[in-house]
Amino acid sequence: MILIVEDDPIIAADLEDRLSEMGFGILGPVATGEDALSFFDRQPIPNLVLLDIQLEGKWDGIETARHIRQKHGLPIVFLTSNSDDATFAQAQKTSPQAFLSKPFRGRDLKHAIELALSHFAKNENADEPSENAFILRDRLFIKVKDRMVRLFINDVLWIEADDYYCKVITREKQILVTMTLKKFGEELEGIPELMRVHRSYIVNLAHVESIGELYLHIGKNDIPVSRNLREKMLSRLKNV
């Protein structure tokens, strides 16, 4: 999910359209840093922030980035029409992943986002290879902000890829895990209830209610199943 923080409504609407066409989920847009900060107190939290340096409200984009960094270490891409050296030097102190000058092309926007997410994920994995989540026999502990949150395996419905992150879905909530689905799937190997059934999904087989040719169903949710994994899934179901 990408949070748009942009006080020009025309640019904000253009960003929404471009990001939707690229397949990204969108939060916002909001026009002030104060409004942006509220997104870090509820789920799902953003995976990346597109942040205008010049904003309405008490905080500019640089001050907003400082407040975001205090809450969550996620990638930030600054949008700016002001590229003077003093502004750049101040913005650089907040350690953004990229700068994007206005006006920008769709291709430049896409590349900036992909590079920011990729570099951030690599740095996160290098710095914290095993602290984002750990697994016991019947439960997970997942890092959420500054805490490790307990989640019983039986409560997990499915796990879904979300760019360079993944989301753990239960009946009551969604929890964002700061690692790729592939990496998280490797951590979960050995838990018989959990199986990767598609490049973007790991499901809890104990909650599968019905199976079609291309989809399985958990509650009212249709989850795609890769053809080459369907027979393996049917076999695994016998042992759950």
C-alpha positions as protocol buffer text, in pm:
chain_id: "A"
residue {
  index: 1
  type: MET
  ca { x: 0 y: 0 z: 0 }
}
residue {
  index: 2
  type: ILE
  ca { x: 133 y: 343 z: -98 }
}
residue {
  index: 3
  type: LEU
  ca { x: 37 y: 654 z: 98 }
}
residue {
  index: 4
  type: ILE
  ca { x: 9 y: 970 z: -112 }
}
residue {
  index: 5
  type: VAL
  ca { x: 84 y: 1293 z: 74 }
}
residue {
  index: 6
  type: GLU
  ca { x: 32 y: 1576 z: -175 }
}
residue {
  index: 7
  type: ASP
  ca { x: -149 y: 1907 z: -126 }
}
residue {
  index: 8
  type: ASP
  ca { x: -208 y: 1979 z: -495 }
}
residue {
  index: 9
  type: PRO
  ca { x: -538 y: 1800 z: -575 }
}
residue {
  index: 10
  type: ILE
  ca { x: -460 y: 1771 z: -946 }
}
residue {
  index: 11
  type: ILE
  ca { x: -122 y: 1606 z: -884 }
}
residue {
  index: 12
  type: ALA
  ca { x: -273 y: 1387 z: -611 }
}
residue {
  index: 13
  type: ALA
  ca { x: -547 y: 1265 z: -848 }
}
residue {
  index: 14
  type: ASP
  ca { x: -287 y: 1200 z: -1120 }
}
residue {
  index: 15
  type: LEU
  ca { x: -80 y: 994 z: -875 }
}
residue {
  index: 16
  type: GLU
  ca { x: -389 y: 791 z: -779 }
}
residue {
  index: 17
  type: ASP
  ca { x: -460 y: 712 z: -1145 }
}
residue {
  index: 18
  type: ARG
  ca { x: -101 y: 620 z: -1225 }
}
residue {
  index: 19
  type: LEU
  ca { x: -56 y: 400 z: -918 }
}
residue {
  index: 20
  type: SER
  ca { x: -387 y: 222 z: -981 }
}
residue {
  index: 21
  type: GLU
  ca { x: -279 y: 146 z: -1338 }
}
residue {
  index: 22
  type: MET
  ca { x: 47 y: 2 z: -1201 }
}
residue {
  index: 23
  type: GLY
  ca { x: -148 y: -225 z: -966 }
}
residue {
  index: 24
  type: PHE
  ca { x: -50 y: -63 z: -636 }
}
residue {
  index: 25
  type: GLY
  ca { x: -291 y: -26 z: -346 }
}
residue {
  index: 26
  type: ILE
  ca { x: -345 y: 335 z: -240 }
}
residue {
  index: 27
  type: LEU
  ca { x: -394 y: 511 z: 92 }
}
residue {
  index: 28
  type: GLY
  ca { x: -502 y: 876 z: 96 }
}
residue {
  index: 29
  type: PRO
  ca { x: -432 y: 1109 z: -65 }
}
residue {
  index: 30
  type: VAL
  ca { x: -390 y: 1356 z: 220 }
}
residue {
  index: 31
  type: ALA
  ca { x: -268 y: 1714 z: 203 }
}
residue {
  index: 32
  type: THR
  ca { x: -95 y: 1756 z: 541 }
}
residue {
  index: 33
  type: GLY
  ca { x: 171 y: 1579 z: 739 }
}
residue {
  index: 34
  type: GLU
  ca { x: -56 y: 1564 z: 1043 }
}
residue {
  index: 35
  type: ASP
  ca { x: -314 y: 1367 z: 844 }
}
residue {
  index: 36
  type: ALA
  ca { x: -43 y: 1141 z: 702 }
}
residue {
  index: 37
  type: LEU
  ca { x: 72 y: 1038 z: 1049 }
}
residue {
  index: 38
  type: SER
  ca { x: -271 y: 898 z: 1138 }
}
residue {
  index: 39
  type: PHE
  ca { x: -217 y: 612 z: 890 }
}
residue {
  index: 40
  type: PHE
  ca { x: 54 y: 467 z: 1114 }
}
residue {
  index: 41
  type: ASP
  ca { x: -187 y: 404 z: 1400 }
}
residue {
  index: 42
  type: ARG
  ca { x: -410 y: 156 z: 1214 }
}
residue {
  index: 43
  type: GLN
  ca { x: -387 y: -141 z: 979 }
}
residue {
  index: 44
  type: PRO
  ca { x: -287 y: -170 z: 706 }
}
residue {
  index: 45
  type: ILE
  ca { x: 4 y: 66 z: 747 }
}
residue {
  index: 46
  type: PRO
  ca { x: 168 y: 197 z: 429 }
}
residue {
  index: 47
  type: ASN
  ca { x: 450 y: 8 z: 260 }
}
residue {
  index: 48
  type: LEU
  ca { x: 586 y: 330 z: 108 }
}
residue {
  index: 49
  type: VAL
  ca { x: 511 y: 704 z: 125 }
}
residue {
  index: 50
  type: LEU
  ca { x: 508 y: 940 z: -172 }
}
residue {
  index: 51
  type: LEU
  ca { x: 568 y: 1268 z: 7 }
}
residue {
  index: 52
  type: ASP
  ca { x: 558 y: 1620 z: -134 }
}
residue {
  index: 53
  type: ILE
  ca { x: 821 y: 1843 z: 25 }
}
residue {
  index: 54
  type: GLN
  ca { x: 593 y: 2149 z: 19 }
}
residue {
  index: 55
  type: LEU
  ca { x: 273 y: 2076 z: 215 }
}
residue {
  index: 56
  type: GLU
  ca { x: -20 y: 2253 z: 374 }
}
residue {
  index: 57
  type: GLY
  ca { x: -42 y: 2256 z: 751 }
}
residue {
  index: 58
  type: LYS
  ca { x: 210 y: 2296 z: 1030 }
}
residue {
  index: 59
  type: TRP
  ca { x: 466 y: 2048 z: 892 }
}
residue {
  index: 60
  type: ASP
  ca { x: 635 y: 2052 z: 555 }
}
residue {
  index: 61
  type: GLY
  ca { x: 733 y: 1723 z: 391 }
}
residue {
  index: 62
  type: ILE
  ca { x: 1073 y: 1713 z: 560 }
}
residue {
  index: 63
  type: GLU
  ca { x: 926 y: 1752 z: 909 }
}
residue {
  index: 64
  type: THR
  ca { x: 657 y: 1496 z: 820 }
}
residue {
  index: 65
  type: ALA
  ca { x: 929 y: 1250 z: 718 }
}
residue {
  index: 66
  type: ARG
  ca { x: 1100 y: 1299 z: 1054 }
}
residue {
  index: 67
  type: HIS
  ca { x: 778 y: 1214 z: 1237 }
}
residue {
  index: 68
  type: ILE
  ca { x: 719 y: 910 z: 1014 }
}
residue {
  index: 69
  type: ARG
  ca { x: 1071 y: 785 z: 1084 }
}
residue {
  index: 70
  type: GLN
  ca { x: 999 y: 799 z: 1457 }
}
residue {
  index: 71
  type: LYS
  ca { x: 704 y: 563 z: 1409 }
}
residue {
  index: 72
  type: HIS
  ca { x: 812 y: 333 z: 1128 }
}
residue {
  index: 73
  type: GLY
  ca { x: 1120 y: 273 z: 916 }
}
residue {
  index: 74
  type: LEU
  ca { x: 954 y: 244 z: 577 }
}
residue {
  index: 75
  type: PRO
  ca { x: 1071 y: 376 z: 238 }
}
residue {
  index: 76
  type: ILE
  ca { x: 997 y: 739 z: 151 }
}
residue {
  index: 77
  type: VAL
  ca { x: 1006 y: 894 z: -196 }
}
residue {
  index: 78
  type: PHE
  ca { x: 1009 y: 1274 z: -195 }
}
residue {
  index: 79
  type: LEU
  ca { x: 820 y: 1462 z: -464 }
}
residue {
  index: 80
  type: THR
  ca { x: 953 y: 1811 z: -525 }
}
residue {
  index: 81
  type: SER
  ca { x: 939 y: 2102 z: -764 }
}
residue {
  index: 82
  type: ASN
  ca { x: 1200 y: 2280 z: -552 }
}
residue {
  index: 83
  type: SER
  ca { x: 1543 y: 2130 z: -613 }
}
residue {
  index: 84
  type: ASP
  ca { x: 1768 y: 2394 z: -455 }
}
residue {
  index: 85
  type: ASP
  ca { x: 2069 y: 2270 z: -261 }
}
residue {
  index: 86
  type: ALA
  ca { x: 1946 y: 2382 z: 82 }
}
residue {
  index: 87
  type: THR
  ca { x: 1615 y: 2198 z: 49 }
}
residue {
  index: 88
  type: PHE
  ca { x: 1789 y: 1887 z: -82 }
}
residue {
  index: 89
  type: ALA
  ca { x: 2038 y: 1890 z: 208 }
}
residue {
  index: 90
  type: GLN
  ca { x: 1761 y: 1914 z: 467 }
}
residue {
  index: 91
  type: ALA
  ca { x: 1553 y: 1641 z: 300 }
}
residue {
  index: 92
  type: GLN
  ca { x: 1855 y: 1413 z: 273 }
}
residue {
  index: 93
  type: LYS
  ca { x: 1890 y: 1410 z: 653 }
}
residue {
  index: 94
  type: THR
  ca { x: 1566 y: 1208 z: 675 }
}
residue {
  index: 95
  type: SER
  ca { x: 1725 y: 928 z: 464 }
}
residue {
  index: 96
  type: PRO
  ca { x: 1466 y: 903 z: 185 }
}
residue {
  index: 97
  type: GLN
  ca { x: 1498 y: 620 z: -66 }
}
residue {
  index: 98
  type: ALA
  ca { x: 1447 y: 850 z: -369 }
}
residue {
  index: 99
  type: PHE
  ca { x: 1369 y: 1200 z: -496 }
}
residue {
  index: 100
  type: LEU
  ca { x: 1132 y: 1258 z: -786 }
}
residue {
  index: 101
  type: SER
  ca { x: 1118 y: 1600 z: -951 }
}
residue {
  index: 102
  type: LYS
  ca { x: 789 y: 1742 z: -1079 }
}
residue {
  index: 103
  type: PRO
  ca { x: 667 y: 1711 z: -1344 }
}
residue {
  index: 104
  type: PHE
  ca { x: 750 y: 1341 z: -1369 }
}
residue {
  index: 105
  type: ARG
  ca { x: 677 y: 1067 z: -1621 }
}
residue {
  index: 106
  type: GLY
  ca { x: 488 y: 752 z: -1531 }
}
residue {
  index: 107
  type: ARG
  ca { x: 792 y: 541 z: -1607 }
}
residue {
  index: 108
  type: ASP
  ca { x: 1009 y: 748 z: -1369 }
}
residue {
  index: 109
  type: LEU
  ca { x: 747 y: 716 z: -1095 }
}
residue {
  index: 110
  type: LYS
  ca { x: 728 y: 339 z: -1137 }
}
residue {
  index: 111
  type: HIS
  ca { x: 1106 y: 298 z: -1135 }
}
residue {
  index: 112
  type: ALA
  ca { x: 1147 y: 519 z: -827 }
}
residue {
  index: 113
  type: ILE
  ca { x: 890 y: 315 z: -633 }
}
residue {
  index: 114
  type: GLU
  ca { x: 1031 y: -22 z: -738 }
}
residue {
  index: 115
  type: LEU
  ca { x: 1388 y: 78 z: -657 }
}
residue {
  index: 116
  type: ALA
  ca { x: 1287 y: 228 z: -321 }
}
residue {
  index: 117
  type: LEU
  ca { x: 1100 y: -88 z: -219 }
}
residue {
  index: 118
  type: SER
  ca { x: 1374 y: -318 z: -345 }
}
residue {
  index: 119
  type: HIS
  ca { x: 1661 y: -136 z: -174 }
}
residue {
  index: 120
  type: PHE
  ca { x: 1465 y: -100 z: 148 }
}
residue {
  index: 121
  type: ALA
  ca { x: 1371 y: -469 z: 157 }
}
residue {
  index: 122
  type: LYS
  ca { x: 1734 y: -572 z: 100 }
}
residue {
  index: 123
  type: ASN
  ca { x: 1856 y: -343 z: 376 }
}
residue {
  index: 124
  type: GLU
  ca { x: 1588 y: -466 z: 614 }
}
residue {
  index: 125
  type: ASN
  ca { x: 1674 y: -829 z: 549 }
}
residue {
  index: 126
  type: ALA
  ca { x: 2045 y: -761 z: 588 }
}
residue {
  index: 127
  type: ASP
  ca { x: 2001 y: -579 z: 918 }
}
residue {
  index: 128
  type: GLU
  ca { x: 1729 y: -797 z: 1069 }
}
residue {
  index: 129
  type: PRO
  ca { x: 1743 y: -1142 z: 914 }
}
residue {
  index: 130
  type: SER
  ca { x: 1543 y: -1318 z: 1186 }
}
residue {
  index: 131
  type: GLU
  ca { x: 1381 y: -1051 z: 1403 }
}
residue {
  index: 132
  type: ASN
  ca { x: 1071 y: -977 z: 1194 }
}
residue {
  index: 133
  type: ALA
  ca { x: 903 y: -1305 z: 1285 }
}
residue {
  index: 134
  type: PHE
  ca { x: 975 y: -1634 z: 1457 }
}
residue {
  index: 135
  type: ILE
  ca { x: 774 y: -1953 z: 1470 }
}
residue {
  index: 136
  type: LEU
  ca { x: 697 y: -2195 z: 1751 }
}
residue {
  index: 137
  type: ARG
  ca { x: 500 y: -2522 z: 1726 }
}
residue {
  index: 138
  type: ASP
  ca { x: 150 y: -2369 z: 1739 }
}
residue {
  index: 139
  type: ARG
  ca { x: 207 y: -1995 z: 1712 }
}
residue {
  index: 140
  type: LEU
  ca { x: 393 y: -1710 z: 1542 }
}
residue {
  index: 141
  type: PHE
  ca { x: 544 y: -1398 z: 1688 }
}
residue {
  index: 142
  type: ILE
  ca { x: 543 y: -1116 z: 1433 }
}
residue {
  index: 143
  type: LYS
  ca { x: 717 y: -781 z: 1471 }
}
residue {
  index: 144
  type: VAL
  ca { x: 465 y: -495 z: 1466 }
}
residue {
  index: 145
  type: LYS
  ca { x: 626 y: -155 z: 1526 }
}
residue {
  index: 146
  type: ASP
  ca { x: 834 y: -207 z: 1843 }
}
residue {
  index: 147
  type: ARG
  ca { x: 662 y: -523 z: 1971 }
}
residue {
  index: 148
  type: MET
  ca { x: 650 y: -893 z: 1889 }
}
residue {
  index: 149
  type: VAL
  ca { x: 281 y: -984 z: 1855 }
}
residue {
  index: 150
  type: ARG
  ca { x: 162 y: -1341 z: 1920 }
}
residue {
  index: 151
  type: LEU
  ca { x: -58 y: -1508 z: 1661 }
}
residue {
  index: 152
  type: PHE
  ca { x: -177 y: -1869 z: 1687 }
}
residue {
  index: 153
  type: ILE
  ca { x: -134 y: -2077 z: 1368 }
}
residue {
  index: 154
  type: ASN
  ca { x: -499 y: -2181 z: 1385 }
}
residue {
  index: 155
  type: ASP
  ca { x: -607 y: -1815 z: 1368 }
}
residue {
  index: 156
  type: VAL
  ca { x: -426 y: -1758 z: 1037 }
}
residue {
  index: 157
  type: LEU
  ca { x: -662 y: -1778 z: 737 }
}
residue {
  index: 158
  type: TRP
  ca { x: -409 y: -1699 z: 467 }
}
residue {
  index: 159
  type: ILE
  ca { x: -94 y: -1497 z: 396 }
}
residue {
  index: 160
  type: GLU
  ca { x: -89 y: -1268 z: 95 }
}
residue {
  index: 161
  type: ALA
  ca { x: 199 y: -1108 z: -94 }
}
residue {
  index: 162
  type: ASP
  ca { x: 205 y: -729 z: -85 }
}
residue {
  index: 163
  type: ASP
  ca { x: 492 y: -606 z: -303 }
}
residue {
  index: 164
  type: TYR
  ca { x: 811 y: -662 z: -98 }
}
residue {
  index: 165
  type: TYR
  ca { x: 608 y: -742 z: 214 }
}
residue {
  index: 166
  type: CYS
  ca { x: 324 y: -979 z: 301 }
}
residue {
  index: 167
  type: LYS
  ca { x: 1 y: -962 z: 500 }
}
residue {
  index: 168
  type: VAL
  ca { x: -117 y: -1223 z: 750 }
}
residue {
  index: 169
  type: ILE
  ca { x: -498 y: -1238 z: 741 }
}
residue {
  index: 170
  type: THR
  ca { x: -709 y: -1353 z: 1035 }
}
residue {
  index: 171
  type: ARG
  ca { x: -1084 y: -1314 z: 1095 }
}
residue {
  index: 172
  type: GLU
  ca { x: -1025 y: -1008 z: 1310 }
}
residue {
  index: 173
  type: LYS
  ca { x: -725 y: -830 z: 1161 }
}
residue {
  index: 174
  type: GLN
  ca { x: -444 y: -802 z: 909 }
}
residue {
  index: 175
  type: ILE
  ca { x: -79 y: -790 z: 1015 }
}
residue {
  index: 176
  type: LEU
  ca { x: 194 y: -662 z: 784 }
}
residue {
  index: 177
  type: VAL
  ca { x: 518 y: -863 z: 786 }
}
residue {
  index: 178
  type: THR
  ca { x: 829 y: -684 z: 662 }
}
residue {
  index: 179
  type: MET
  ca { x: 963 y: -967 z: 447 }
}
residue {
  index: 180
  type: THR
  ca { x: 866 y: -1111 z: 111 }
}
residue {
  index: 181
  type: LEU
  ca { x: 617 y: -1397 z: 83 }
}
residue {
  index: 182
  type: LYS
  ca { x: 896 y: -1622 z: -46 }
}
residue {
  index: 183
  type: LYS
  ca { x: 1114 y: -1548 z: 257 }
}
residue {
  index: 184
  type: PHE
  ca { x: 824 y: -1581 z: 501 }
}
residue {
  index: 185
  type: GLY
  ca { x: 719 y: -1909 z: 335 }
}
residue {
  index: 186
  type: GLU
  ca { x: 1067 y: -2048 z: 397 }
}
residue {
  index: 187
  type: GLU
  ca { x: 1033 y: -1956 z: 765 }
}
residue {
  index: 188
  type: LEU
  ca { x: 697 y: -2140 z: 779 }
}
residue {
  index: 189
  type: GLU
  ca { x: 817 y: -2466 z: 623 }
}
residue {
  index: 190
  type: GLY
  ca { x: 736 y: -2760 z: 848 }
}
residue {
  index: 191
  type: ILE
  ca { x: 394 y: -2630 z: 955 }
}
residue {
  index: 192
  type: PRO
  ca { x: 160 y: -2881 z: 782 }
}
residue {
  index: 193
  type: GLU
  ca { x: -148 y: -2657 z: 786 }
}
residue {
  index: 194
  type: LEU
  ca { x: 23 y: -2381 z: 589 }
}
residue {
  index: 195
  type: MET
  ca { x: 91 y: -2430 z: 218 }
}
residue {
  index: 196
  type: ARG
  ca { x: 180 y: -2201 z: -68 }
}
residue {
  index: 197
  type: VAL
  ca { x: -89 y: -2254 z: -331 }
}
residue {
  index: 198
  type: HIS
  ca { x: -4 y: -1963 z: -561 }
}
residue {
  index: 199
  type: ARG
  ca { x: 289 y: -1727 z: -613 }
}
residue {
  index: 200
  type: SER
  ca { x: 99 y: -1466 z: -408 }
}
residue {
  index: 201
  type: TYR
  ca { x: -75 y: -1680 z: -145 }
}
residue {
  index: 202
  type: ILE
  ca { x: -5 y: -1918 z: 142 }
}
residue {
  index: 203
  type: VAL
  ca { x: -325 y: -2063 z: 293 }
}
residue {
  index: 204
  type: ASN
  ca { x: -418 y: -2241 z: 613 }
}
residue {
  index: 205
  type: LEU
  ca { x: -559 y: -2565 z: 475 }
}
residue {
  index: 206
  type: ALA
  ca { x: -766 y: -2616 z: 792 }
}
residue {
  index: 207
  type: HIS
  ca { x: -984 y: -2320 z: 689 }
}
residue {
  index: 208
  type: VAL
  ca { x: -1044 y: -2419 z: 325 }
}
residue {
  index: 209
  type: GLU
  ca { x: -1419 y: -2460 z: 272 }
}
residue {
  index: 210
  type: SER
  ca { x: -1437 y: -2553 z: -96 }
}
residue {
  index: 211
  type: ILE
  ca { x: -1208 y: -2601 z: -396 }
}
residue {
  index: 212
  type: GLY
  ca { x: -1270 y: -2521 z: -760 }
}
residue {
  index: 213
  type: GLU
  ca { x: -1052 y: -2565 z: -1065 }
}
residue {
  index: 214
  type: LEU
  ca { x: -879 y: -2231 z: -1029 }
}
residue {
  index: 215
  type: TYR
  ca { x: -978 y: -2106 z: -683 }
}
residue {
  index: 216
  type: LEU
  ca { x: -1027 y: -2224 z: -328 }
}
residue {
  index: 217
  type: HIS
  ca { x: -1266 y: -2056 z: -89 }
}
residue {
  index: 218
  type: ILE
  ca { x: -1218 y: -1939 z: 268 }
}
residue {
  index: 219
  type: GLY
  ca { x: -1538 y: -1775 z: 385 }
}
residue {
  index: 220
  type: LYS
  ca { x: -1645 y: -1539 z: 107 }
}
residue {
  index: 221
  type: ASN
  ca { x: -1290 y: -1500 z: -23 }
}
residue {
  index: 222
  type: ASP
  ca { x: -1173 y: -1653 z: -352 }
}
residue {
  index: 223
  type: ILE
  ca { x: -803 y: -1739 z: -347 }
}
residue {
  index: 224
  type: PRO
  ca { x: -629 y: -1845 z: -670 }
}
residue {
  index: 225
  type: VAL
  ca { x: -464 y: -2186 z: -691 }
}
residue {
  index: 226
  type: SER
  ca { x: -183 y: -2261 z: -935 }
}
residue {
  index: 227
  type: ARG
  ca { x: -264 y: -2561 z: -1154 }
}
residue {
  index: 228
  type: ASN
  ca { x: 67 y: -2729 z: -1078 }
}
residue {
  index: 229
  type: LEU
  ca { x: 2 y: -2708 z: -702 }
}
residue {
  index: 230
  type: ARG
  ca { x: -362 y: -2823 z: -695 }
}
residue {
  index: 231
  type: GLU
  ca { x: -293 y: -3197 z: -669 }
}
residue {
  index: 232
  type: LYS
  ca { x: -31 y: -3142 z: -398 }
}
residue {
  index: 233
  type: MET
  ca { x: -280 y: -2931 z: -206 }
}
residue {
  index: 234
  type: LEU
  ca { x: -549 y: -3202 z: -229 }
}
residue {
  index: 235
  type: SER
  ca { x: -301 y: -3457 z: -100 }
}
residue {
  index: 236
  type: ARG
  ca { x: -195 y: -3232 z: 189 }
}
residue {
  index: 237
  type: LEU
  ca { x: -558 y: -3174 z: 286 }
}
residue {
  index: 238
  type: LYS
  ca { x: -592 y: -3541 z: 378 }
}
residue {
  index: 239
  type: ASN
  ca { x: -341 y: -3496 z: 657 }
}
residue {
  index: 240
  type: VAL
  ca { x: -472 y: -3171 z: 806 }
}
